[in-house]
Amino acid sequence: MNDVARLAGVGLKTVSRVVNGEPRVSEAMAERVRAAIEELGYSPHEGARLLRRGQTACIGLLLEDVANPFYSALAGAVEQVARANGFLLFTASSEEDAAQERELALAFCARRVDGLVIVPAASADHQYLEPEIEAGVIAVFVDRPAVGIAADAVLADNVGGTRAAVVHLLRHGHRRIGYIGDAAEIFTAAQRLRGYRDELVDSGLPFNESLVAMGHPEPQFVHAALDRMLAGPEPVTALIAGNNRATVAVLRDVSTRPNQLALVGFDDFELADLLNPGVTVVAHDPVALGRTAADLLFRRLQGYRGPVQTIEIATRLVPRGSGEISR
């Protein structure tokens, strides 16, 4: 700016006013400043300008696994909102590790991000964020709530989703309905199991723990769970898979078995509609989750000081064939 001022023959304050679009500069003087800027190739230091205002125009996004298509869609929605507000987005994966989540979140804060959107890892305690929030960082949690602190959260209707899946299978004559879900300490997994259990009980059927398998849905785990559920004189005739990875693992495993199982998966996934039969799913919208969380974050950044909110996004059952196989 000093170089621009010298070349244009004006004071530093005049250059600042022209660069920032402020009034009280004559058009002739402003034109001299713009000509000097063009000749020197000057560009304002946006970072310095924002820091003077107490902002960096950056937010951080922490996901469980950026390679998971569900979280990729969520990240894309957050990025769209950030760009619309003139902000940059930094993204990282916790890999479902609470220590890694803490390390990454604090690394973002050390780089002075203005806000965080976090899909929390299982068993994480978020009290580590209290000093950052007190210092002005805005944190919004998505897909799972914060633990140990009061913070905004945007969640899917996990309980209602698995309730709807159970009702759907009951209507097609099934009474032995198995459930394969993610690790029970994960909030979404626990909520989906609760919906499955509650709907069975409310429908007059027993909740049978032998028909439930909760753990990381690796092929070996799913195979062992299906071996157990399909053994004996009363095998399951239908199955609910608790997330997209569990659904894919189930599909691969049952393709080698003679049993024909009705299947409803939680989370939609690519090509689910092209399989034969198409896969019936409980769909929840990762774009809506990401957009709602980001909108809430920017509302806070713009000065909203209302009470902490938990917003729940509805799910919907999408029938495609696999969940309509009758008993």
VEXPADO-735576 format. One record per residue (C-alpha): x, y, z. Coordinates in steps of 0.1 Angstrom, whole numbers. Layout:
N
+-------+-------+-------+
:     x :     y :     z :
+-------+-------+-------+
:     X :     Y :     Z :
...
+-------+-------+-------+
REM end
This chain:
327
+-------+-------+-------+
:     x :     y :     z :
+-------+-------+-------+
:     0 :     0 :     0 :
:    29 :    23 :     7 :
:    42 :    17 :   -29 :
:     7 :    24 :   -43 :
:     5 :    56 :   -23 :
:    39 :    68 :   -35 :
:    32 :    60 :   -72 :
:    -3 :    77 :   -71 :
:    10 :   107 :   -51 :
:   -16 :   102 :   -23 :
:   -17 :    94 :    13 :
:   -19 :    59 :    27 :
:   -54 :    65 :    41 :
:   -66 :    74 :     6 :
:   -53 :    41 :    -8 :
:   -71 :    23 :    21 :
:  -103 :    40 :    14 :
:  -102 :    32 :   -24 :
:   -93 :    -5 :   -17 :
:  -121 :    -8 :     8 :
:  -147 :    10 :   -13 :
:  -151 :    38 :    13 :
:  -165 :    72 :     4 :
:  -148 :   107 :     7 :
:  -124 :   101 :   -22 :
:  -128 :   121 :   -55 :
:  -132 :   101 :   -87 :
:  -100 :   116 :  -101 :
:   -79 :   106 :   -71 :
:   -95 :    71 :   -69 :
:   -86 :    66 :  -106 :
:   -50 :    75 :   -99 :
:   -50 :    49 :   -71 :
:   -66 :    22 :   -92 :
:   -40 :    29 :  -120 :
:   -12 :    25 :   -95 :
:   -27 :    -7 :   -82 :
:   -29 :   -21 :  -117 :
:     7 :   -10 :  -126 :
:    22 :   -25 :   -94 :
:     0 :   -57 :   -94 :
:   -10 :   -50 :   -58 :
:   -37 :   -72 :   -42 :
:   -50 :   -66 :    -6 :
:   -40 :   -90 :    21 :
:   -74 :  -105 :    28 :
:   -61 :  -125 :    58 :
:   -48 :   -94 :    75 :
:   -80 :   -75 :    68 :
:  -101 :  -103 :    83 :
:   -78 :  -106 :   114 :
:   -83 :   -70 :   121 :
:  -121 :   -77 :   122 :
:  -114 :  -107 :   145 :
:  -122 :  -134 :   117 :
:  -102 :  -156 :    94 :
:  -131 :  -165 :    71 :
:  -123 :  -202 :    75 :
:  -142 :  -231 :    92 :
:  -132 :  -266 :    99 :
:  -152 :  -298 :    92 :
:  -144 :  -330 :   110 :
:  -159 :  -362 :    96 :
:  -158 :  -399 :   106 :
:  -145 :  -409 :    72 :
:  -143 :  -386 :    42 :
:  -142 :  -416 :    19 :
:  -177 :  -427 :    29 :
:  -202 :  -415 :     3 :
:  -226 :  -404 :    30 :
:  -200 :  -381 :    45 :
:  -187 :  -369 :    11 :
:  -222 :  -356 :     3 :
:  -225 :  -340 :    38 :
:  -191 :  -323 :    33 :
:  -201 :  -310 :    -2 :
:  -232 :  -293 :    14 :
:  -212 :  -277 :    41 :
:  -187 :  -264 :    15 :
:  -214 :  -249 :    -6 :
:  -228 :  -229 :    23 :
:  -192 :  -218 :    33 :
:  -185 :  -206 :    -2 :
:  -218 :  -187 :    -4 :
:  -207 :  -169 :    28 :
:  -172 :  -162 :    14 :
:  -155 :  -187 :    37 :
:  -129 :  -214 :    30 :
:  -135 :  -250 :    44 :
:  -108 :  -272 :    58 :
:  -118 :  -309 :    61 :
:  -103 :  -338 :    80 :
:  -113 :  -374 :    91 :
:  -112 :  -386 :   127 :
:  -114 :  -423 :   115 :
:  -138 :  -428 :   145 :
:  -109 :  -421 :   169 :
:  -117 :  -398 :   198 :
:   -81 :  -388 :   204 :
:   -76 :  -381 :   167 :
:  -108 :  -360 :   166 :
:   -95 :  -339 :   196 :
:   -61 :  -334 :   180 :
:   -76 :  -323 :   147 :
:  -102 :  -300 :   162 :
:   -76 :  -283 :   183 :
:   -53 :  -280 :   153 :
:   -80 :  -262 :   134 :
:   -86 :  -239 :   164 :
:   -48 :  -232 :   166 :
:   -51 :  -220 :   130 :
:   -79 :  -196 :   142 :
:  -109 :  -210 :   123 :
:  -140 :  -191 :   131 :
:  -161 :  -223 :   135 :
:  -162 :  -261 :   135 :
:  -188 :  -285 :   121 :
:  -181 :  -319 :   138 :
:  -193 :  -354 :   132 :
:  -181 :  -367 :   166 :
:  -162 :  -399 :   171 :
:  -177 :  -426 :   193 :
:  -168 :  -422 :   230 :
:  -154 :  -387 :   225 :
:  -159 :  -362 :   254 :
:  -160 :  -326 :   240 :
:  -151 :  -307 :   272 :
:  -118 :  -301 :   255 :
:  -136 :  -275 :   233 :
:  -148 :  -254 :   262 :
:  -118 :  -230 :   262 :
:  -121 :  -226 :   224 :
:  -158 :  -219 :   226 :
:  -153 :  -194 :   254 :
:  -127 :  -177 :   231 :
:  -153 :  -173 :   204 :
:  -151 :  -204 :   182 :
:  -186 :  -216 :   171 :
:  -191 :  -254 :   172 :
:  -221 :  -273 :   156 :
:  -224 :  -310 :   158 :
:  -239 :  -331 :   130 :
:  -252 :  -367 :   128 :
:  -244 :  -372 :   165 :
:  -246 :  -348 :   195 :
:  -218 :  -334 :   216 :
:  -209 :  -351 :   248 :
:  -200 :  -331 :   279 :
:  -209 :  -297 :   266 :
:  -241 :  -279 :   254 :
:  -238 :  -273 :   217 :
:  -260 :  -271 :   186 :
:  -267 :  -304 :   169 :
:  -283 :  -315 :   137 :
:  -294 :  -352 :   137 :
:  -314 :  -376 :   116 :
:  -345 :  -393 :   130 :
:  -327 :  -426 :   137 :
:  -353 :  -440 :   160 :
:  -382 :  -432 :   136 :
:  -362 :  -447 :   107 :
:  -358 :  -482 :   122 :
:  -393 :  -481 :   135 :
:  -405 :  -476 :   100 :
:  -383 :  -504 :    87 :
:  -398 :  -528 :   113 :
:  -434 :  -518 :   105 :
:  -427 :  -523 :    68 :
:  -414 :  -558 :    73 :
:  -442 :  -567 :    96 :
:  -467 :  -557 :    70 :
:  -451 :  -582 :    46 :
:  -456 :  -610 :    71 :
:  -422 :  -612 :    88 :
:  -420 :  -620 :   126 :
:  -384 :  -631 :   128 :
:  -365 :  -599 :   120 :
:  -328 :  -597 :   126 :
:  -307 :  -566 :   131 :
:  -271 :  -560 :   122 :
:  -258 :  -526 :   133 :
:  -226 :  -507 :   140 :
:  -208 :  -506 :   173 :
:  -233 :  -500 :   201 :
:  -212 :  -471 :   216 :
:  -219 :  -450 :   185 :
:  -248 :  -427 :   190 :
:  -265 :  -434 :   157 :
:  -261 :  -471 :   161 :
:  -276 :  -471 :   196 :
:  -306 :  -449 :   184 :
:  -313 :  -472 :   155 :
:  -312 :  -503 :   177 :
:  -336 :  -485 :   201 :
:  -361 :  -479 :   172 :
:  -359 :  -515 :   162 :
:  -365 :  -528 :   197 :
:  -392 :  -503 :   206 :
:  -413 :  -510 :   175 :
:  -411 :  -548 :   180 :
:  -423 :  -544 :   216 :
:  -450 :  -519 :   207 :
:  -462 :  -544 :   179 :
:  -465 :  -572 :   205 :
:  -434 :  -591 :   195 :
:  -405 :  -600 :   219 :
:  -371 :  -583 :   216 :
:  -347 :  -612 :   211 :
:  -311 :  -604 :   216 :
:  -300 :  -635 :   197 :
:  -313 :  -618 :   166 :
:  -291 :  -587 :   171 :
:  -255 :  -582 :   162 :
:  -237 :  -549 :   170 :
:  -202 :  -543 :   159 :
:  -180 :  -529 :   131 :
:  -197 :  -543 :   100 :
:  -166 :  -561 :    85 :
:  -173 :  -591 :    63 :
:  -162 :  -617 :    90 :
:  -185 :  -601 :   116 :
:  -215 :  -600 :    93 :
:  -209 :  -636 :    81 :
:  -208 :  -649 :   117 :
:  -239 :  -629 :   126 :
:  -258 :  -644 :    97 :
:  -246 :  -679 :   105 :
:  -261 :  -675 :   139 :
:  -294 :  -659 :   129 :
:  -300 :  -684 :   101 :
:  -293 :  -715 :   122 :
:  -318 :  -736 :   139 :
:  -355 :  -744 :   133 :
:  -366 :  -707 :   134 :
:  -342 :  -687 :   113 :
:  -348 :  -650 :   106 :
:  -368 :  -643 :    74 :
:  -359 :  -606 :    73 :
:  -331 :  -583 :    82 :
:  -324 :  -547 :    90 :
:  -289 :  -534 :    83 :
:  -280 :  -504 :   105 :
:  -259 :  -485 :    80 :
:  -247 :  -485 :    43 :
:  -216 :  -505 :    51 :
:  -235 :  -531 :    69 :
:  -260 :  -533 :    41 :
:  -233 :  -539 :    15 :
:  -216 :  -565 :    36 :
:  -250 :  -583 :    41 :
:  -257 :  -582 :     3 :
:  -223 :  -598 :    -5 :
:  -227 :  -625 :    21 :
:  -263 :  -635 :    13 :
:  -255 :  -638 :   -24 :
:  -237 :  -670 :   -15 :
:  -265 :  -685 :     6 :
:  -297 :  -703 :    -4 :
:  -318 :  -683 :    20 :
:  -339 :  -655 :     6 :
:  -340 :  -628 :    31 :
:  -361 :  -596 :    30 :
:  -337 :  -567 :    36 :
:  -341 :  -531 :    46 :
:  -309 :  -510 :    49 :
:  -304 :  -478 :    68 :
:  -287 :  -451 :    46 :
:  -291 :  -451 :     9 :
:  -261 :  -459 :   -13 :
:  -250 :  -457 :   -49 :
:  -264 :  -484 :   -72 :
:  -289 :  -496 :   -46 :
:  -317 :  -491 :   -71 :
:  -299 :  -510 :   -99 :
:  -295 :  -543 :   -80 :
:  -320 :  -571 :   -85 :
:  -341 :  -567 :   -65 :
:  -334 :  -531 :   -57 :
:  -325 :  -525 :   -21 :
:  -352 :  -510 :     1 :
:  -336 :  -484 :    24 :
:  -344 :  -459 :    51 :
:  -329 :  -428 :    35 :
:  -318 :  -397 :    53 :
:  -304 :  -368 :    35 :
:  -267 :  -360 :    41 :
:  -271 :  -329 :    21 :
:  -299 :  -316 :    43 :
:  -278 :  -325 :    74 :
:  -247 :  -307 :    62 :
:  -266 :  -276 :    49 :
:  -287 :  -272 :    81 :
:  -256 :  -275 :   103 :
:  -236 :  -250 :    82 :
:  -266 :  -226 :    81 :
:  -268 :  -228 :   119 :
:  -231 :  -222 :   122 :
:  -232 :  -191 :   100 :
:  -262 :  -178 :   118 :
:  -242 :  -180 :   150 :
:  -212 :  -163 :   133 :
:  -235 :  -135 :   122 :
:  -245 :  -128 :   158 :
:  -274 :  -151 :   167 :
:  -272 :  -157 :   205 :
:  -303 :  -179 :   210 :
:  -305 :  -211 :   231 :
:  -287 :  -242 :   220 :
:  -307 :  -261 :   194 :
:  -311 :  -298 :   184 :
:  -327 :  -300 :   149 :
:  -339 :  -334 :   137 :
:  -341 :  -342 :   100 :
:  -368 :  -367 :    90 :
:  -360 :  -400 :    73 :
:  -381 :  -418 :    47 :
:  -385 :  -454 :    37 :
:  -377 :  -460 :     0 :
:  -392 :  -494 :   -12 :
:  -373 :  -510 :   -41 :
:  -380 :  -547 :   -38 :
:  -357 :  -563 :   -12 :
:  -379 :  -552 :    17 :
:  -411 :  -563 :    -1 :
:  -402 :  -600 :    -2 :
:  -432 :  -615 :    17 :
:  -429 :  -642 :    43 :
+-------+-------+-------+
REM end
